[in-house]
């Protein structure tokens, strides 16, 4: 008796599901239970652009001792030639 009752209830639930789908289709206006067809998006992408290579300049290597010597020589020359007038 139980297997017959279970099969009857399963059939009744399927019938209710069919009615609910039909009523929802009428309410919404389109069948929302069908799976939409999936198509890949074919959008053109922007082309890859690469910037020009940077200009790399080599920096002259300077010796601080020579720079200090030149600075002091220039300072002596300006102090000897230039006088302050007060």
C-alpha positions as CSV (number, residue, x, y, z in Angstrom):
1,X,0.0,0.0,0.0
2,X,2.8,2.4,0.8
3,X,4.6,2.2,-2.6
4,X,1.3,2.9,-4.3
5,X,0.7,5.9,-2.1
6,X,4.2,7.2,-2.7
7,X,3.9,6.9,-6.4
8,X,0.5,8.7,-6.3
9,X,2.0,11.6,-4.3
10,X,5.0,11.9,-6.6
11,X,2.7,12.1,-9.6
12,X,0.5,14.7,-7.8
13,X,3.6,16.8,-7.0
14,X,4.7,16.6,-10.7
15,X,1.3,17.7,-11.7
16,X,1.4,20.7,-9.3
17,X,4.8,21.7,-10.6
18,X,3.4,21.6,-14.1
19,X,0.5,23.9,-13.1
20,X,2.8,26.3,-11.2
21,X,5.1,26.6,-14.3
22,X,2.1,27.3,-16.5
23,X,0.8,30.0,-14.2
24,X,4.2,31.6,-13.9
25,X,4.5,31.6,-17.6
26,X,1.1,33.4,-17.9
27,X,2.1,35.8,-15.2
28,X,5.5,36.8,-16.5
29,X,4.6,36.5,-20.2
30,X,7.6,34.4,-21.2
31,X,8.9,31.0,-20.4
32,X,11.5,31.6,-17.7
33,X,12.2,27.9,-17.2
34,X,13.9,27.3,-20.5
35,X,17.7,27.6,-20.4
36,X,18.9,30.5,-22.6
37,X,21.3,29.7,-25.4
38,X,24.8,30.7,-24.4
39,X,26.7,32.3,-27.1
40,X,30.2,33.8,-26.5
41,X,30.5,37.5,-26.5
42,X,32.2,38.7,-29.6
43,X,33.4,42.2,-28.7
44,X,36.4,43.7,-30.5
45,X,39.1,44.6,-28.0
46,X,41.5,47.5,-28.2
47,X,44.8,46.7,-29.8
48,X,47.8,46.4,-27.5
49,X,50.0,49.4,-27.7
50,X,53.5,49.5,-26.4
51,X,55.4,52.7,-25.6
52,X,58.7,53.5,-27.1
53,X,61.8,52.5,-25.1
54,X,63.0,55.2,-22.7
55,X,66.2,57.0,-23.5
56,X,68.8,56.1,-21.0
57,X,71.8,58.4,-20.7
58,X,75.0,57.4,-18.9
59,X,75.9,59.9,-16.2
60,X,79.4,61.1,-16.0
61,X,81.2,59.8,-13.0
62,X,82.7,62.7,-11.0
63,X,85.3,62.7,-8.2
64,X,84.2,64.7,-5.2
65,X,87.8,65.8,-4.4
66,X,88.3,67.3,-7.9
67,X,84.9,69.1,-7.6
68,X,85.8,70.5,-4.2
69,X,89.1,71.7,-5.5
70,X,87.4,73.5,-8.5
71,X,84.8,75.0,-6.1
72,X,87.5,76.5,-3.8
73,X,89.5,77.8,-6.8
74,X,86.4,79.6,-8.2
75,X,85.6,81.0,-4.8
76,X,89.1,82.4,-4.4
77,X,88.9,84.0,-7.8
78,X,85.6,85.7,-7.1
79,X,86.7,86.8,-3.6
80,X,89.9,88.4,-5.0
81,X,88.2,90.1,-8.0
82,X,85.0,91.2,-6.3
83,X,84.9,93.7,-3.5
84,X,81.9,94.8,-1.5
85,X,81.1,98.4,-1.6
86,X,79.3,99.5,1.5
